Amino acid sequence: MDLADTAARLGVPVEEVERVHRLAGDRPSAPLPDRADAPAILDRLAVRPDDAAEIMAGWPGPDSPRWTPELRWLLDRSVALVRADLGGHGWLPPGPALPRERGPAWRHLYVYAYLALVDVVRGYHRDHGIADDVSWTTLADLGRNLAVDRRMRGEGWPVMQSWLTLHARGGVYELGRLQHQRGDTIGLHIPESGPMTPAAVDASLDAARAFFPRHFPDERHTEFSCGSWLLDPQLREYLPAGSNIIRFQRRFTLEPYQEPDGIDADVEVLRFVFRTLSTPPDRLPRDTALRRAVLDHWAAGRHWRWRVGRFPI
Ligand SMILES: CC(C)(COP(=O)(O)OP(=O)(O)OC[C@H]1O[C@@H](n2cnc3c(N)ncnc32)[C@H](O)[C@@H]1OP(=O)(O)O)[C@@H](O)C(=O)NCCC(=O)NCCS
């Protein structure tokens, strides 16, 4: 196979195709579910009707002309790449960011990869005795991410496609309000699902305290951790002490600030507070206390910081 030619046809850098080729090798892939079963699966994965319709329209049937050989290769090898790291919990891009405007196959290639991996990761969950409801709730982050990406006009997807490989490898679990990522510590993530009240956070932490020793008895966790714009103490200059974000911050001991590798906190704030990466600041809304805080901070020539914190389990 000519990797340079494949990369050119996919419209992506050749190094990215070489990476997929190297990591996936000739390892086993996994088949997609039957097309007839797909609507019910998409429903369980909380995929909204507009996204589900697009996914069904672009379905990689054996005769579909829009599925060129290089797209089929990437889908197959991307599944193999993620599957090869089943049980892993590090950051793992499933392949190159594609020019998604070229059509539904391009737009949703990594969604089809995720669908192929549902059975694989469900087997992993079963092997660890994880209940069906935790399994499906965790995997249903797909629908939430697709809906956010639609609001973001596609700007969210390049990160989401990598984030979702954690779910597909058994690396992250949604337990109540928070998502918990296996690792040296239990890494906390906060999905967009309404306010994060202290009571909901407490309940989620308690659920994790029971969940991990029970389902991963060989792993020993002593701390929860979080890396986020939400932990930036500068937010205390703007938000009331009783706000959920400030109350969440108080749980953590912060690590000394270090410029993070590859993360620009101002961009992450745009992503999570305004759900856009490209709207100029003067056109962003000032309709909540946090949005006003963010914009005033920038207007004063200041920047947000990505902070990492921990607390004992
Ligand atoms: C984390 C999150 C749930 C906190 O929301 P919350 O519980 O409402 O937080 P607070 O009580 O501290 O909110 C204080 C104020 O900021 C506003 N606010 C909080 N998060 C906001 C957000 N993401 N976008 C816009 N406004 C927000 C609230 O509406 C409130 O303003 P108001 O008093 O004018 O209504 C919310 O920011 C969110 O859903 N974020 C997206 C996911 C995310 O950021 N995850 C972390 C990724 S690193």
The ligand as a MOL file (V3000), in Angstrom:
LIG
                    3D

  0  0  0     0  0            999 V3000
M  V30 BEGIN CTAB
M  V30 COUNTS 48 50 0 0 0
M  V30 BEGIN ATOM
M  V30 1 C -18.8070 22.8520 34.7990 0
M  V30 2 C -20.2110 23.3940 34.7080 0
M  V30 3 C -21.2320 22.2780 34.8570 0
M  V30 4 C -20.3930 24.4210 35.8380 0
M  V30 5 O -21.6740 24.9940 35.7340 0
M  V30 6 P -22.4610 25.4820 37.0470 0
M  V30 7 O -22.6540 24.3470 37.9720 0
M  V30 8 O -23.6680 26.2030 36.5660 0
M  V30 9 O -21.3950 26.5110 37.6680 0
M  V30 10 P -21.5630 27.7780 38.6370 0
M  V30 11 O -22.6570 27.5770 39.6460 0
M  V30 12 O -20.2150 28.0530 39.2130 0
M  V30 13 O -21.9440 28.9470 37.6340 0
M  V30 14 C -21.6890 30.3010 37.9520 0
M  V30 15 C -22.1800 31.1800 36.8360 0
M  V30 16 O -21.5040 30.8620 35.6150 0
M  V30 17 C -22.4050 30.4190 34.5980 0
M  V30 18 N -21.7780 29.2930 33.8910 0
M  V30 19 C -21.2040 28.2080 34.4440 0
M  V30 20 N -20.7200 27.4070 33.4910 0
M  V30 21 C -20.9880 27.9960 32.3200 0
M  V30 22 C -20.6960 27.6640 30.9780 0
M  V30 23 N -20.0230 26.5260 30.6740 0
M  V30 24 N -21.1000 28.4760 30.0160 0
M  V30 25 C -21.7300 29.6240 30.2980 0
M  V30 26 N -22.0390 30.0130 31.5560 0
M  V30 27 C -21.6530 29.2120 32.5570 0
M  V30 28 C -23.6410 30.0100 35.3550 0
M  V30 29 O -24.7700 30.1070 34.5340 0
M  V30 30 C -23.6370 31.0230 36.4740 0
M  V30 31 O -23.9820 32.2790 35.9410 0
M  V30 32 P -25.3620 33.0380 36.3410 0
M  V30 33 O -25.2830 33.2020 37.8310 0
M  V30 34 O -25.3260 34.3050 35.5610 0
M  V30 35 O -26.4570 32.0990 35.9010 0
M  V30 36 C -20.4140 24.1240 33.3530 0
M  V30 37 O -19.4160 25.1060 33.2180 0
M  V30 38 C -20.3380 23.2110 32.1570 0
M  V30 39 O -21.2860 22.5230 31.8280 0
M  V30 40 N -19.1710 23.2220 31.4640 0
M  V30 41 C -18.9480 22.4050 30.2810 0
M  V30 42 C -18.0900 21.1900 30.5780 0
M  V30 43 C -16.7360 21.5460 31.0890 0
M  V30 44 O -16.3250 22.6840 31.1080 0
M  V30 45 N -15.9980 20.5290 31.5340 0
M  V30 46 C -14.6340 20.6650 31.9640 0
M  V30 47 C -13.7470 20.5310 30.8070 0
M  V30 48 S -12.0250 20.7490 31.1830 0
M  V30 END ATOM
M  V30 BEGIN BOND
M  V30 1 1 1 2
M  V30 2 1 2 3
M  V30 3 1 2 4
M  V30 4 1 2 36
M  V30 5 1 4 5
M  V30 6 1 5 6
M  V30 7 2 6 7
M  V30 8 1 6 8
M  V30 9 1 6 9
M  V30 10 1 9 10
M  V30 11 2 10 11
M  V30 12 1 10 12
M  V30 13 1 10 13
M  V30 14 1 13 14
M  V30 15 1 14 15
M  V30 16 1 15 16
M  V30 17 1 15 30
M  V30 18 1 16 17
M  V30 19 1 17 18
M  V30 20 1 17 28
M  V30 21 1 18 19
M  V30 22 1 18 27
M  V30 23 2 19 20
M  V30 24 1 20 21
M  V30 25 1 21 22
M  V30 26 2 21 27
M  V30 27 1 22 23
M  V30 28 2 22 24
M  V30 29 1 24 25
M  V30 30 2 25 26
M  V30 31 1 26 27
M  V30 32 1 28 29
M  V30 33 1 28 30
M  V30 34 1 30 31
M  V30 35 1 31 32
M  V30 36 2 32 33
M  V30 37 1 32 34
M  V30 38 1 32 35
M  V30 39 1 36 37
M  V30 40 1 36 38
M  V30 41 2 38 39
M  V30 42 1 38 40
M  V30 43 1 40 41
M  V30 44 1 41 42
M  V30 45 1 42 43
M  V30 46 2 43 44
M  V30 47 1 43 45
M  V30 48 1 45 46
M  V30 49 1 46 47
M  V30 50 1 47 48
M  V30 END BOND
M  V30 END CTAB
M  END
